[in-house]
Amino acid sequence: MGRTIDNLRGEIKNLRHVSTDGKHFVCQHDINALFTKTVIADAIRECVQEHAVPSYHENIVANRIFTEGKIVFGILIWKKWQHKLMSVIEHNALDSQLPLEITQADEIMENVGWDFAQNAQWEFLPRTLTKEMSGYHTHFRNEEILPFIGETRLAGRGFDEVFRVSVLPSLQTIFPEQVYFHEYFTDAMT
């Protein structure tokens, strides 16, 4: 591996948070801040040296990643799957297309497609809790990681429990610029 890609993998490791249910996640705004135009250009240059990107595509790939694919590129670097970058670009499977379904990921990434679709992409797509959600019920996919980073049990009776949870500030818009807590109920049967 190249120095830039190895450094990026280390930076991504440092950006990972652990949710209260033990799942790791990375905030999208952290990935966007990490992947500057210069860093992407250096990383793509290393991908060219590793023969993961043809040299004649170096500049166009770097521009596409900078404008459309920082999250996907972050996933590929984190998982050491840079060799799948050209296939991802050729299938136009960049950030706006996430999350990918298993069949689509298998077609694009072959032997790592299932892992990408079931695991890796969700670490980079944690759910943002928005103020607008407070006015109605919201359904979540089972794979989505909720940005709860701390919890305290407040009460419980029967099958219900009440918790106070800490929400990662950058993944919520409910209480801007404060310490963030949200109480929720869980069903003890699930």
N, C-alpha and C positions, 0 to 999 in steps of 0.2 A: 504494500500500500504506500501511497504517497504521504508526505508530511501533512499537507493541507487536509486530506481526507481523514487521516488518523486524528488530527487535532479537532476536526469537526465532530468526529465520533465521540471524543472526550468531552467536548462542549455539550453535545446532546445528552450524554450521560449526566452531566451536571445540571441540566435543565429539567430532568425527569422528576416528577412528583409522584407520591404514592397516595392513592385514594384510601378511604376508610375500609374498603373491601379488598385492599391489597393489590389493586391494579395500578400499574405505572402509566403515566401519561405526560405528554409534553404540550404546552400551550402553543397555539398557532402563532400568536404574536411574538413569542420568543424565537420560534423558527424564522419568522419573517425578519426579525432584527439580526439574527445570526448570519443569515445568508445574504450578505451584501453582494453587490455586483462584482467587486474585486475577489471576494472569497469564492463565489461561484465560478468565475473565470479561472482561478487557480485550481479549483477542484476538477473542473472539466478538462483542463490541461493535463491533469494527472490521469483522468479517465482515458484521454487520448494515448498517453504513454502506456497504459495498461491494455490498450486495444479494445476498450469498451465503447469508445466513440471514434469514428473515423476523423482523421485530422481535418479534412475538408469541411466537416460539420461543426468544428469546434466553436466558432463564433455564434452560429445560429442556435446551437444547442444551449450555449450559455445564456443567450438572450431569452430563449423560451423558458428556461428554468427560472431566470430572474423575474420574468413577468407572469408566468403561469404555473410554475411547478416547484416552488420551494418546499412545500410539504412532502410531495412525492419524492423529491430528491433527498430530503432529510430521512425519509423512511428507508430509501435504498442505501444511503450511506450508513445509517444505524445498523441495518441488517447485513451489511457487506454484500449488497446486491447491485452494485453500480453497473455490473455487466448486463443488467436488464434495462438500463436507461434508454437505449435506442429503441427497444421494443415498446417501451412506455410512450415515448414521443411519437413513434410511427402509428400507434393506436390512439393517439390524442387522449391518453388516460392521465391527464394532469390534474391539478388541484380541484378545478371546477367539476370534475367527473367523480370525485370521491363522495361517498364510499363506493368501491367497486364490489360487485357481486362475485361470488366464487367462480362461476362459469366464465365471466369476463376476465377475471384475474388469471385464471388457469390458461386461457387463450393467449393472454399477453405475456405472462411470466412463466408459463409452463410449470416446472418442478417446484417453484416457490409461490405459485399463485394462490394455493389454498392458504398457506401461512400468511401471505399478504392480506387476503380478504378476511380471514377469521381473527387474526391477531394484530399484526403490525400496524395496519392502517388505523385501527381504533385507538392505539396509544397516541396517535397524532391528531385524533379527532375528538377530543373530550367535549362533552356537551357544555355549551354556554347557557347559563340560566339567565333569562332576560326578564326585565320588568313586565313585559307584555304577557308572560306566562302566568302571572299571578291572577289574571282575570278569568281563566278557564283551565279545564283539565288538559294536560299535555301528555301525549303518549311518547314513550322512548323505545328505541330498539334495544333488545337485550344486550347487544354488543357495546352499546354506548357506555362510556365511562363518565360517571358523574363526578364533578370536581369537589367532592367532600373530602377534606383533608384532616378533619378531627371531629369527634362526636362525643357527646355526653348523654347518657340515659337520664331522662327527667322523670318519667313515670311509666307505669304499665299496669294493665289489668286485662283479664281475659286474653284475647288474641292480639291486642294492640299494644304497642309501645310508643312512647314519645321520646324523641331525641332532639337535642340541640346540636347542629352540625356547623362546622366552620367550612366556608366555601372559599376556594382560592379566589382572591379579589379580581384577578384578570379574567376570570371566567364567569363573571356575573355582572349584570347591570341593574340589579334590584336596589342595592344600597351603595351608590357610588361614593368613593372616598371615605369609607368608614371601615371599621372592623365588621366582618360579615358573618352573620349567623342566620340560619333558617331552621325552623322546627319542622319536622316531618313525622309522619306516622309510618310504621311498618307493620305488616301482618306477620305475626310470629310463626304462622304456618308456612310462609314462603321461604 
